[in-house]
Amino acid sequence: MSETHDEIRDGVLERFTRTAVAPEQEKTFPVGPDSAKALGYDAGEIDSLPRAVTESFCGVGNPIGLGEPQPGDTVLDLGSGAGLDSILAARKVGPTGKVIGVDMTEAMIDKARRNAGSVGLDNVEFVHSGADAIPMEDASVDVVISNGVLNLCPDKPKVLREAFRVLRPGGRLQMADILLHDDVTPEEVAEKGTWSD
Ligand SMILES: C[S@@+](CC[C@H](N)C(=O)[O-])C[C@H]1O[C@@H](n2cnc3c(N)ncnc32)[C@H](O)[C@@H]1O
């Protein structure tokens, strides 16, 4: 039986609250600094960050690696988790730019705020919100990054419409995510477990 949107949301909230507060308990998908390094993040930069910044990283790729944000850019990190990508982007956009991380899991937002403070950044802020109703103006963002989030959103067209609404003309959407290939059977899909696994 398929899950309702509310059930999916509750499962995602429970899963990522746990990933924020007890990342060491996560056994079903890669989490933390070693995963970031395996996905192509600069190992020296990952090792230089406080453990709290990297331990709850649960991305599936390296969206900033698809195109570097430039000094002065406004970057939106959709589903920002504990803030690793937002922090790396904030370093790139510098004092004349800004980064806004949006996430629906309160424990992730709390941790991301602490993490940005711990590395002394004041050009990044974290906003508690769903990705399907981004609290930002139309055409106000140069780059939207997102890492491992769209696959968790039941209404993907709505999230993508929101991302394109806030992007300026000529802005970029840089996403890393999980795709389901046509040749995967329903049995294999079922084996993958629930939406939040
Ligand atoms: C796999 S984690 C990735 C976190 C972060 N991007 C990273 O790379 O570490 C997915 C994140 O997306 C958030 N998320 C999932 N669905 C969301 C939605 N509909 N709106 C906002 N955030 C969402 C979760 O709370 C979680 O923090």
The ligand as a MOL file (V3000), in Angstrom:
LIG
                    3D

  0  0  0     0  0            999 V3000
M  V30 BEGIN CTAB
M  V30 COUNTS 27 29 0 0 0
M  V30 BEGIN ATOM
M  V30 1 C 19.6510 13.1660 2.5950 0
M  V30 2 S 19.5220 14.5830 3.6400 0 CHG=1
M  V30 3 C 20.6460 15.6810 2.8520 0
M  V30 4 C 21.0050 16.8670 3.7090 0
M  V30 5 C 22.0600 17.7920 3.1300 0
M  V30 6 N 21.6730 18.2860 1.8160 0
M  V30 7 C 23.3840 17.0760 3.0260 0
M  V30 8 O 23.9040 16.9290 1.9070 0
M  V30 9 O 23.8910 16.6520 4.0680 0 CHG=-1
M  V30 10 C 17.9400 15.2270 3.1400 0
M  V30 11 C 17.5280 16.5170 3.8300 0
M  V30 12 O 16.3940 17.0280 3.1600 0
M  V30 13 C 15.4570 17.4750 4.0980 0
M  V30 14 N 14.1520 17.3740 3.4550 0
M  V30 15 C 13.5280 16.2640 2.9910 0
M  V30 16 N 12.3600 16.5690 2.4250 0
M  V30 17 C 12.2240 17.9150 2.5220 0
M  V30 18 C 11.2260 18.8560 2.1130 0
M  V30 19 N 10.1190 18.4490 1.4980 0
M  V30 20 N 11.4180 20.1460 2.3800 0
M  V30 21 C 12.5610 20.5740 3.0120 0
M  V30 22 N 13.5250 19.7440 3.4310 0
M  V30 23 C 13.3800 18.4420 3.1810 0
M  V30 24 C 15.6380 16.5490 5.2860 0
M  V30 25 O 15.1590 17.1560 6.4730 0
M  V30 26 C 17.1490 16.3390 5.2900 0
M  V30 27 O 17.8050 17.2900 6.0730 0
M  V30 END ATOM
M  V30 BEGIN BOND
M  V30 1 1 1 2
M  V30 2 1 2 3
M  V30 3 1 2 10
M  V30 4 1 3 4
M  V30 5 1 4 5
M  V30 6 1 5 6
M  V30 7 1 5 7
M  V30 8 2 7 8
M  V30 9 1 7 9
M  V30 10 1 10 11
M  V30 11 1 11 12
M  V30 12 1 11 26
M  V30 13 1 12 13
M  V30 14 1 13 14
M  V30 15 1 13 24
M  V30 16 1 14 15
M  V30 17 1 14 23
M  V30 18 2 15 16
M  V30 19 1 16 17
M  V30 20 1 17 18
M  V30 21 2 17 23
M  V30 22 1 18 19
M  V30 23 2 18 20
M  V30 24 1 20 21
M  V30 25 2 21 22
M  V30 26 1 22 23
M  V30 27 1 24 25
M  V30 28 1 24 26
M  V30 29 1 26 27
M  V30 END BOND
M  V30 END CTAB
M  END
